[in-house]
Amino acid sequence: MIMPHCILEYTDNITDEPNWSAIFKEIHAVLIATGEWHSADIKSRAIELNNHYIGNGAQRQAFVSLAIQILSGRSDSLKKSVSENCLKVLSTHFPRTLEELQTSITVQIVDIHEPSYCRRINYQQG
C-alpha cells in the first residue's frame, strides 16, 4: 500500500491565496476514505508555475492541475470517484480564481508501472 503522490501545479496568476495544508488534508481524506491507502503513504506538493502559456497567452487564463500518481491495478470506478471528489475539493478552494479568470481545474489519476518503480525508505530509529 505505497503511494500515492499528489502533484498540484498551478499558474502564478491565480487570485486566491490557497491554504495548502487544508487542501492537502482534504485530498488525503478522499484518498484514505477509499481504504486503499494509509495517511503515512500519501505525499503531496504544490508547484507554482511561473512560466506558462495558455490558449492565446492572455493573462486572464489560469489553471490548477492535480495529478495523483498511483501504482497500476486500481479499478476505473475507484479512479473516477477519487478524481471527482478531489475536483470538488479543489473547486471549493479557488472560488475567486474561478470567478475572475478563465480557469481550468483538472484532476487525473496516473498509473505508475509497478515493475519499473523503485524506492528506498530510511526509517529513523528513536
Phi and psi in degrees as a GROMACS rama.xvg file:
@    title "Ramachandran Plot"
@    xaxis  label "Phi"
@    yaxis  label "Psi"
@TYPE xy
-94.7554  166.238  ILE-2
86.7286  -166.147  MET-3
-82.1776  166.833  PRO-4
-107.346  127.714  HIS-5
-109.975  113.611  CYS-6
-115.128  109.121  ILE-7
-105.779  116.366  LEU-8
-108.093  142.016  GLU-9
-146.644  147.596  TYR-10
-74.8811  150.625  THR-11
-73.3381  1.19219  ASP-12
-103.953  9.95481  ASN-13
-61.2248  149.219  ILE-14
-99.7485  -9.95945  THR-15
-83.0152  162.674  ASP-16
-115.767  84.5407  GLU-17
-63.7896  144.843  PRO-18
-93.1738  94.7307  ASN-19
-60.816  -39.0683  TRP-20
-60.4778  -43.5913  SER-21
-65.5578  -42.7449  ALA-22
-60.8676  -49.9192  ILE-23
-66.9704  -34.636  PHE-24
-60.343  -42.0448  LYS-25
-70.4637  -40.0666  GLU-26
-65.0189  -43.041  ILE-27
-60.4207  -39.928  HIS-28
-61.1056  -39.6524  ALA-29
-60.4532  -45.9912  VAL-30
-67.6604  -42.1425  LEU-31
-64.9627  -37.5313  ILE-32
-61.8615  -20.59  ALA-33
-72.5699  -20.8434  THR-34
81.3215  1.13328  GLY-35
-86.3831  -25.6646  GLU-36
-136.492  153.015  TRP-37
-99.4858  153.287  HIS-38
-58.2823  -36.8636  SER-39
-66.3545  -16.8184  ALA-40
-91.4628  -11.6794  ASP-41
-92.3632  129.741  ILE-42
-124.035  126.88  LYS-43
-128.667  149.425  SER-44
-154.355  151.872  ARG-45
-116.914  135.244  ALA-46
-125.627  117.141  ILE-47
-80.0876  132.196  GLU-48
-101.35  109.58  LEU-49
-87.408  -21.6628  ASN-50
-117.729  104.253  ASN-51
-150.489  159.43  HIS-52
-144.719  119.497  TYR-53
-118.209  131.712  ILE-54
53.2561  -115.468  GLY-55
-93.9106  8.81952  ASN-56
88.2252  3.14382  GLY-57
-63.5889  138.133  ALA-58
-70.376  -11.3831  GLN-59
-87.2653  15.33  ARG-60
-113.24  137.283  GLN-61
-143.994  163.292  ALA-62
-149.15  154.636  PHE-63
-129.026  124.802  VAL-64
-132.373  122.092  SER-65
-109.085  121.16  LEU-66
-108.846  125.96  ALA-67
-110.782  110.064  ILE-68
-89.5416  125.312  GLN-69
-134.483  157.374  ILE-70
-68.8939  142.625  LEU-71
-61.6874  159.413  SER-72
117.279  -8.12401  GLY-73
-82.7307  152.823  ARG-74
-71.67  155.1  SER-75
-62.7071  -36.4838  ASP-76
-66.8935  -37.301  SER-77
-64.3685  -46.1878  LEU-78
-61.9348  -41.2787  LYS-79
-64.231  -43.0978  LYS-80
-62.3399  -45.0757  SER-81
-61.9405  -45.8553  VAL-82
-59.2553  -48.9816  SER-83
-62.8943  -42.8344  GLU-84
-69.844  -36.05  ASN-85
-70.1725  -34.1743  CYS-86
-62.9861  -39.3587  LEU-87
-61.4237  -43.9293  LYS-88
-58.728  -52.2211  VAL-89
-62.102  -39.8702  LEU-90
-61.6977  -32.9968  SER-91
-75.7365  -19.9831  THR-92
-95.2248  -5.10619  HIS-93
-127.732  48.3147  PHE-94
-65.996  -42.263  PRO-95
-65.3363  -44.4757  ARG-96
-60.2784  -43.6617  THR-97
-64.4273  -33.1953  LEU-98
-79.6469  -38.6625  GLU-99
-96.3085  -22.3054  GLU-100
-124.888  160.11  LEU-101
-76.2735  106.326  GLN-102
-123.884  139.703  THR-103
-116.963  123.388  SER-104
-113.691  124.401  ILE-105
-131.267  153.292  THR-106
-134.915  133.708  VAL-107
-138.165  145.04  GLN-108
-98.3162  128.28  ILE-109
-114.068  119.382  VAL-110
-77.8499  130.493  ASP-111
-99.2469  133.435  ILE-112
-69.7873  106.275  HIS-113
-59.3166  -42.0652  GLU-114
-60.8873  -24.5153  PRO-115
-99.6306  1.16196  SER-116
-89.1704  129.261  TYR-117
-126.667  151.087  CYS-118
-157.116  158.386  ARG-119
-131.848  132.008  ARG-120
-121.923  132.394  ILE-121
-116.174  107.166  ASN-122
-90.4859  122.535  TYR-123
-78.805  135.453  GLN-124
-84.4145  144.005  GLN-125
